[in-house]
């Protein structure tokens, strides 16, 4: 409950969000936060873990009506992944700006690195499967298997987010434009 209340505040306010603001948003007293978390950094780490969990966007993708035309499903899919990427990016930025540094790779024990890698791979697999399920009603019309298309769509959408956001200085990068590119390629 505390983490769910903190995430929108991190997105909106950034690293200067206070534990008092988070407590008010959660409908609890500020000392309650410190019964659940040792300090603000521990709360921020929990927010980071929560926001990077693919289940949020997978739930949104699962809710896309398979009866919609492919174009409409692609628009909903791209918007869901894009919005999750923006929320994730905002929380990652806020956590970084709050001074919470990530440990250097060599300082993380090998077993912990393996667990994190496994978690990332499982999260990616869930997300890719959810995107493939959105595409599946039109699998016969696709040039390649739905899971392969899903991986490509995710790679494109996520790389656009890493480049500073959608339309960052380039109004030609839109969801509709991307859907047209995916459906019709780059040739006239």
BALUM-849024 format. One record per residue (C-alpha): x, y, z. Coordinates in nm, 3 decimals. Example, Ala and Ser with C-alpha at 12.3 -4.5 7.8 and 13.67 -1.06 7.14 Angstrom:
// residues 2
+---------+---------+---------+
:      px :      py :      pz :
+---------+---------+---------+
:   1.230 :  -0.450 :   0.780 :
:   1.367 :  -0.106 :   0.714 :
+---------+---------+---------+
This chain:
// residues 188
+---------+---------+---------+
:      px :      py :      pz :
+---------+---------+---------+
:   0.000 :   0.000 :   0.000 :
:   0.283 :   0.240 :   0.085 :
:   0.474 :   0.158 :  -0.232 :
:   0.159 :   0.191 :  -0.446 :
:   0.101 :   0.536 :  -0.296 :
:   0.465 :   0.638 :  -0.340 :
:   0.506 :   0.550 :  -0.708 :
:   0.267 :   0.813 :  -0.852 :
:   0.426 :   1.073 :  -0.625 :
:   0.774 :   0.978 :  -0.746 :
:   0.651 :   1.012 :  -1.104 :
:   0.485 :   1.348 :  -1.036 :
:   0.717 :   1.511 :  -0.781 :
:   1.042 :   1.323 :  -0.824 :
:   1.310 :   1.259 :  -0.561 :
:   1.202 :   1.551 :  -0.344 :
:   0.884 :   1.369 :  -0.244 :
:   0.870 :   1.343 :   0.133 :
:   0.770 :   1.050 :   0.347 :
:   0.497 :   1.275 :   0.490 :
:   0.351 :   1.320 :   0.140 :
:   0.369 :   0.947 :   0.083 :
:   0.203 :   0.877 :   0.418 :
:  -0.081 :   1.118 :   0.340 :
:  -0.132 :   0.961 :  -0.003 :
:  -0.143 :   0.616 :   0.158 :
:  -0.381 :   0.734 :   0.429 :
:  -0.143 :   0.645 :   0.711 :
:   0.077 :   0.828 :   0.958 :
:   0.439 :   0.897 :   0.870 :
:   0.577 :   0.676 :   1.150 :
:   0.391 :   0.383 :   0.994 :
:   0.622 :   0.410 :   0.693 :
:   0.922 :   0.361 :   0.919 :
:   0.770 :   0.053 :   1.075 :
:   0.760 :  -0.100 :   0.728 :
:   1.087 :   0.046 :   0.591 :
:   1.413 :   0.127 :   0.766 :
:   1.449 :   0.456 :   0.580 :
:   1.344 :   0.642 :   0.265 :
:   1.611 :   0.463 :   0.058 :
:   1.462 :   0.125 :   0.147 :
:   1.120 :   0.255 :   0.043 :
:   1.266 :   0.384 :  -0.284 :
:   1.427 :   0.046 :  -0.349 :
:   1.089 :  -0.121 :  -0.293 :
:   0.931 :   0.126 :  -0.539 :
:   1.196 :   0.040 :  -0.795 :
:   1.133 :  -0.332 :  -0.753 :
:   0.758 :  -0.280 :  -0.785 :
:   0.766 :  -0.055 :  -1.091 :
:   1.002 :  -0.284 :  -1.283 :
:   0.773 :  -0.584 :  -1.234 :
:   0.619 :  -0.665 :  -1.574 :
:   0.293 :  -0.788 :  -1.421 :
:   0.144 :  -0.437 :  -1.435 :
:   0.176 :  -0.400 :  -1.809 :
:   0.097 :  -0.770 :  -1.863 :
:  -0.237 :  -0.715 :  -1.685 :
:  -0.308 :  -0.420 :  -1.917 :
:  -0.218 :  -0.627 :  -2.222 :
:  -0.433 :  -0.917 :  -2.105 :
:  -0.729 :  -0.676 :  -2.087 :
:  -0.705 :  -0.581 :  -2.456 :
:  -1.011 :  -0.715 :  -2.637 :
:  -0.896 :  -0.985 :  -2.883 :
:  -1.201 :  -0.904 :  -3.097 :
:  -1.070 :  -0.559 :  -3.185 :
:  -0.910 :  -0.506 :  -3.525 :
:  -0.533 :  -0.561 :  -3.528 :
:  -0.466 :  -0.187 :  -3.571 :
:  -0.666 :  -0.103 :  -3.257 :
:  -0.498 :  -0.382 :  -3.058 :
:  -0.155 :  -0.255 :  -3.167 :
:  -0.244 :   0.098 :  -3.058 :
:  -0.357 :  -0.027 :  -2.716 :
:  -0.050 :  -0.250 :  -2.686 :
:   0.195 :   0.025 :  -2.775 :
:   0.026 :   0.276 :  -2.547 :
:   0.032 :   0.032 :  -2.253 :
:   0.402 :  -0.050 :  -2.300 :
:   0.490 :   0.315 :  -2.361 :
:   0.305 :   0.433 :  -2.049 :
:   0.469 :   0.165 :  -1.834 :
:   0.808 :   0.266 :  -1.974 :
:   0.744 :   0.630 :  -1.887 :
:   0.637 :   0.542 :  -1.532 :
:   0.938 :   0.315 :  -1.489 :
:   1.176 :   0.575 :  -1.628 :
:   1.037 :   0.845 :  -1.399 :
:   1.078 :   0.626 :  -1.090 :
:   1.428 :   0.514 :  -1.192 :
:   1.526 :   0.878 :  -1.249 :
:   1.376 :   0.986 :  -0.916 :
:   1.552 :   0.708 :  -0.728 :
:   1.882 :   0.793 :  -0.897 :
:   1.841 :   1.165 :  -0.829 :
:   1.760 :   1.088 :  -0.467 :
:   2.118 :   0.972 :  -0.441 :
:   2.045 :   0.605 :  -0.420 :
:   2.331 :   0.460 :  -0.616 :
:   2.333 :   0.111 :  -0.753 :
:   2.619 :  -0.103 :  -0.634 :
:   2.892 :  -0.172 :  -0.887 :
:   2.849 :  -0.504 :  -1.066 :
:   3.163 :  -0.648 :  -0.909 :
:   3.031 :  -0.562 :  -0.560 :
:   2.715 :  -0.771 :  -0.609 :
:   2.762 :  -1.137 :  -0.515 :
:   2.744 :  -1.378 :  -0.809 :
:   2.435 :  -1.558 :  -0.672 :
:   2.250 :  -1.225 :  -0.639 :
:   2.348 :  -1.127 :  -0.996 :
:   2.217 :  -1.463 :  -1.115 :
:   1.887 :  -1.411 :  -0.929 :
:   1.846 :  -1.062 :  -1.078 :
:   1.924 :  -1.189 :  -1.426 :
:   1.675 :  -1.473 :  -1.387 :
:   1.411 :  -1.228 :  -1.264 :
:   1.473 :  -0.996 :  -1.562 :
:   1.458 :  -1.286 :  -1.809 :
:   1.134 :  -1.420 :  -1.658 :
:   0.982 :  -1.072 :  -1.664 :
:   1.078 :  -1.026 :  -2.030 :
:   0.934 :  -1.368 :  -2.118 :
:   0.601 :  -1.282 :  -1.949 :
:   0.585 :  -0.949 :  -2.128 :
:   0.672 :  -1.102 :  -2.467 :
:   0.410 :  -1.375 :  -2.419 :
:   0.145 :  -1.114 :  -2.332 :
:   0.228 :  -0.913 :  -2.646 :
:   0.220 :  -1.231 :  -2.855 :
:  -0.125 :  -1.311 :  -2.711 :
:  -0.249 :  -0.968 :  -2.825 :
:  -0.123 :  -1.045 :  -3.177 :
:  -0.235 :  -1.409 :  -3.184 :
:  -0.587 :  -1.352 :  -3.327 :
:  -0.414 :  -1.238 :  -3.647 :
:  -0.130 :  -1.491 :  -3.640 :
:  -0.223 :  -1.627 :  -3.984 :
:  -0.183 :  -1.279 :  -4.134 :
:   0.159 :  -1.211 :  -3.979 :
:   0.478 :  -1.263 :  -4.179 :
:   0.643 :  -1.443 :  -3.886 :
:   0.528 :  -1.616 :  -3.566 :
:   0.350 :  -1.393 :  -3.314 :
:   0.621 :  -1.438 :  -3.045 :
:   0.886 :  -1.316 :  -3.292 :
:   0.675 :  -1.015 :  -3.388 :
:   0.614 :  -0.951 :  -3.017 :
:   0.987 :  -0.936 :  -2.947 :
:   1.041 :  -0.692 :  -3.233 :
:   0.751 :  -0.468 :  -3.132 :
:   0.880 :  -0.457 :  -2.775 :
:   1.234 :  -0.381 :  -2.891 :
:   1.110 :  -0.088 :  -3.102 :
:   0.873 :   0.056 :  -2.842 :
:   1.121 :   0.022 :  -2.558 :
:   1.410 :   0.169 :  -2.758 :
:   1.198 :   0.476 :  -2.838 :
:   1.147 :   0.526 :  -2.465 :
:   1.522 :   0.505 :  -2.396 :
:   1.592 :   0.777 :  -2.650 :
:   1.445 :   1.048 :  -2.431 :
:   1.082 :   0.965 :  -2.473 :
:   0.830 :   0.962 :  -2.749 :
:   0.841 :   1.264 :  -2.972 :
:   1.131 :   1.418 :  -2.777 :
:   1.209 :   1.686 :  -3.031 :
:   1.060 :   1.474 :  -3.311 :
:   0.687 :   1.509 :  -3.366 :
:   0.697 :   1.237 :  -3.633 :
:   0.731 :   0.962 :  -3.369 :
:   0.371 :   0.880 :  -3.280 :
:   0.179 :   0.569 :  -3.189 :
:  -0.021 :   0.592 :  -3.514 :
:   0.298 :   0.630 :  -3.715 :
:   0.455 :   0.330 :  -3.546 :
:   0.141 :   0.122 :  -3.603 :
:   0.145 :   0.217 :  -3.972 :
:   0.511 :   0.118 :  -3.994 :
:   0.442 :  -0.215 :  -3.825 :
:   0.142 :  -0.295 :  -4.040 :
:   0.270 :  -0.172 :  -4.377 :
:   0.649 :  -0.152 :  -4.357 :
:   0.850 :   0.134 :  -4.493 :
:   0.773 :   0.099 :  -4.862 :
:   0.492 :   0.282 :  -5.042 :
+---------+---------+---------+
